[in-house]
């Protein structure tokens, strides 16, 4: 197990891979005591709604205590790793997830392609009462749709969710999105975003979405090419164009967040650890190119001009041998940020003003 070390406070975290090394936090970052993995939203009643262990949790005291509510009434559904949640302007809460309760994955070593019977579906469920009860999930994508890390509502009210799937013939992932104009009742798929490659972690996938001030959508997507790849949409996520290399990053997903201040914040794993110029790289069945999987340091950076320029990265947590990756971000009050990670189950908080530089 890895331990978090900050001002003599030590908390256990489950890490992958397992390590006995301590987690070090930036001096302006503190452990969170809410206890949940996330994601989080604030419902129309003003309560905090969080997710953990296949249950919805609701807090009426800003996360000090939580009451658990069942999410599914069937063993056919389970949420393990990838999920995203939003409370819409209408008060409807939308949860996007992949159903790990029913899945199968097999990668053929000889062909370096998935077998045809590999499957994992993408689902949506909604709550109309602030998170206490949930509608029967609807499937919006079949295939092997292994991640849905980002969901946003646009100024016009449309909802857009990140998605991915497997190209079975070519043996790689591609990215896409789904859009809804009726608060998540029905969904329309976008075009595919495909940059080539091969491997069970090849291609482009695990993207994060944000609406820019000029009304374009920006899709910032994980790849093995030492960069996030950037795609843009001029039609509210129905189609994506201009897929091109963008910010340098390891082969790990980022999270874009529009803060109450108007700034953008990017939470991610840098290509290399701070003050280093190399990283251990992985290739083979996972990728046809040797990719950096630097996840021992988790960083944030900020932009005041919608991503045209960025502040220098700030390492907020580090742990030798750990995977501090797959961040989920919630601004609990203006300028106060909760950040959790799917890998390692890191739970921290910090103030925007302390890190923006």
N, C-alpha and C positions, 0 to 999 in steps of 0.2 A: 504494500500500500504506500501511497505517497502522502506526505503531510504538508499542509500549508503553514507557512511561517510568517507571521506579521505581528510585531509588538508582543511577542511571547504568546500569541494565540496560535494554537495548533489544532487543525481540524482534519479528520480523515476524508479522503476522496477515493473513489474507485477510478483507477486509471488503466488505460490500454495504450501501450503495453504496461504491465505491472512494473513499478519502480519503488524503491525505498527512499528515493531522494526527496528533499523538501521542495515545496512550491514557494517561490519568492514573489511577493507582490510589490508593485510600485508603491512608493511611500504615501501617495495620495489615494490608494486603493485599499479597501477594507473587505473582509469576508462578510457575506450577507447571512442573515439569520432566518430568512423566510423558509428555508428548508426544501423548496420545490425545484424541480428540474426546469420547468417552463415549457412552453412560452406563457406569457401573461398578457392580459388586457384589463381595462377598466370598463365595467358594464355601465348601462345608462342609469342604474341606481347608485352609481358611485363606488360600488364594491370592486375589489380586485378579484379577478378570475384567473386561476392558474391550472396547469396540467402537470400530472405526475402519476406514474404507475397505473395507467389506464383509468384514472379517475379525474374528474373535474373538482377543483378545490376553490372555495369562495371565502374571502376574508372581508369582514366589516371593520377591521381595525388596522388597515394598512399593512397587512402581512404578519402581524404579531401572532395571530391564531387563524386557523383555517378549518372549514367544515368540508368534508368530502362528499361528493355526489356521484352516483354511478353514471358512467357515460354510455356503456353498451349493456343491453340485456341479453346478449348472445355471445357464446364463446367463439363464434365465427369471426369476431372482430377483436383485434389487439393492435395497439400502437406502441412501437418499440423505440425507433430512433428518430425518424424524420417526420416533423409535423410543423405547422404554422397556424396561427390563429389571429383573428381580427374582430373587433367590435365595430360594426358599421354605424354610419350616422343615424340609421333607422333604429338602432338598438339591437339588431340581429347580430349574433355572434356566429362566425363561420370558422370551422376547424377543418383544415386540409391535412390529410394524412395518407400514408401507405399502410395497408393492412398486413402487418407481419404475422397475424394469426393464421393466414392462409398464403403460403408462398412456397416456391421451389426454385432452387438455383443450382445449375451445373455448368461448369465451363470446361469445354473439351480441350485438353492439353495439345493434342495433335494438330488441330485446326486453329487453335487460339480463338475459338468462337463459342458463344453460348449454345447449349442444346435447345431445341425447339420447345421443349416442355418446361423451360424456365419461365416463371411468372410471378409477378407481384403487382397488385393493382392499386390505383390512386383513387381515393374516395373523398367525399365532402359530407360533413354533417353540420346542421345548424341548430342554434338554440334561440327561441323567441322570448325567453323569460329570464335573461341574464345569466344563463348557464346552469340552471337547475334541472331542466329537462332538454332532451335532444331528439331531433327528428331521425327517422331511419336514414342511415347513410346512403348516398347515391354514388355510383361508380362513374367517374368521369374519364378514366383511362385504363385500358387493359395492357397487355405486354408485360415488360419488367420495368416498372416505373418507380425506381428505388428511392427517390427523394422529392420532397416538396418543402423547401426551406424558407419561402418568402411569400407573403400575401399582402396586397395593398389595396386601398380604395382611392380612386382618382377624384379630382375636383368635381368632375361631372357625375360622380356616383358609381361609375363602373368599378367592378372588383376584378383584379388580375392576380393570378396565382402562378408561381413558378412550377415547372414540371420538367421531366426528362423521360427518356425511354431507351430501350436497347434496339440497335440495328442488328438484328439476328444474322443477316447475310454478311455484313462486313465486320461484325465483332467489335462494336464500339457503341458509346452512348451519344445521343444527340439531345439538344435542349429544345424546349418549346414552352408555351404558356397557354393558360386557359382564361377566358374572360367571361364575365357575367354582367348582364344589365338588369337583373331582377333580384338583387340581394342574395345571389348564390343558389337560386332554384334551378337554373339551367346554365350550361356552360358551352362555350365555343372554343375549339382548338385553333392555335396559330399555325403558321408554317414551321417547318423544322429548321433548326440551326445546327449545321454539321460542319466541322472543321477537319474531318478525316481522322486517321489514326486507327489503332487496333489495340485491343486488350480489355480486360474486365474493368479497368479504370482508364480506358482510352476514350478519346473524343472530347466532348464538352458537356458539362452537366453541373448540377448543384449551384444554380445561379441565384442571384439576389436582385430584386426589382426596386426601382424608385421612380417617382414622377418628378421630372425636372420643371423648373419654373417657366420654361417656354412650352410646356405641355407635352413635350416628348417623353417617352418612357425609356429608361436606361436599364439594360439587362447586363449585369456583371457576372461572368460565368467562369467557373473553375475549368482549368485545362492542365495538361502536363507540359506546356510549352514555356514555362517560367513567367507567364503572364496570365492575369485575368483577361478573357476576351470580352470585348464590349460590343453589344448590339443595341440598336435604337429603333423605336417604333413611333411613327407619326399618326397612327390610327388606333390608339388606345390598346395596344397589345395584340391586335388582330393579325398583324404581320410585322416581321422584324427584318431590318436591313443593316448594311454596313457592319458586318461582323469583322472585327479587327483587333489586333493585340492592344492591350491597354496597360493597366498598372502591373508592375512586377509583383509576383506572389508565388508561393509554393503551391504544390498540388493539393489544395485544401480550400474549402468554400469560405467566402467572406460574407459579411452582412452589412448592407447599407441601411442607414436609418436617418430619416429626416427628423431632427430634433425640434423642440418647440421654439428654439432661437432662430430657426431657419437654416442652420448649418446642416451639412451632411456629415455623418460619422461613418467611417468604415472600420469594422472590426475584422481582423484577419491574421493569418500567419505569413510573415514576411518570407521572401525567397530564401534568405540566409538569416541566421541568428545575428543579432546586433554586433557590429564591429567584425563580422566574419565575411568572407567572400566565396566560401564553398559550403556545400552541404552534402550529406549522404544522399545518393540518388538510387531510385528503383526503376528497374526495367524488366522485361520478360513478358510473362502472361498478363501482368497488370498494365503494361504500356510498351509500345514499340520504341519510345524514346525514354532515355533515363531522366526521370523527373525528381526534383527536390520534394521531399515530404517533410519539410521542416515544420514541426508542430510543438517543439519544446518551448517556444515563445509565442505568446499571444499579444498582438499589438492593436492600437487604434490610431487613426489620424483623422483630421477634420478638413473640411472645405467650406469656404465662405462664398464660392462662386460656382456652385453646382457641379463641382468635379473638374473644373478647368485647371485648378491648382490645389495642392494639398499641403497641410502642415507636415512636418517631419513625423515619422512613426514614433509612437511612444509604447514601449514594452510595458504592459500592465501586469503580466504574470509569466513566470517561467518555471520550468521543472525539467531537470535532466532526465531523459528517457521517457518522458510523458507525451501524451497527445492532448494538448490543450486546444481543441479544435471544435468546429461546428458551433459558432456562437449564436445565441439568441439574446436579443436586446429589448429592454422595456424601459421607457422613460416614465418612472412612477410618478414624479412631479416634475415640472419644468426644470431642467438642468440636473436632476438626480437620476442616475442611470443604474439599473440592475442588469448585469450580464451573467448569463449562465452558458455552459458549454455542454453539448451532448456527449462528446468524448471527455472523460475525466470528471464530469459532473462538477465542474468548477462553479462556484456561486459567489459573486463579488458585487460590490457597489462602488460608485465613485461619482464625483461632481464634474460636470462638463467644464466649469471654469478652472478646475485644478489641472486639467490635462490639455486644454486647447492651446496653451502656449501664447 
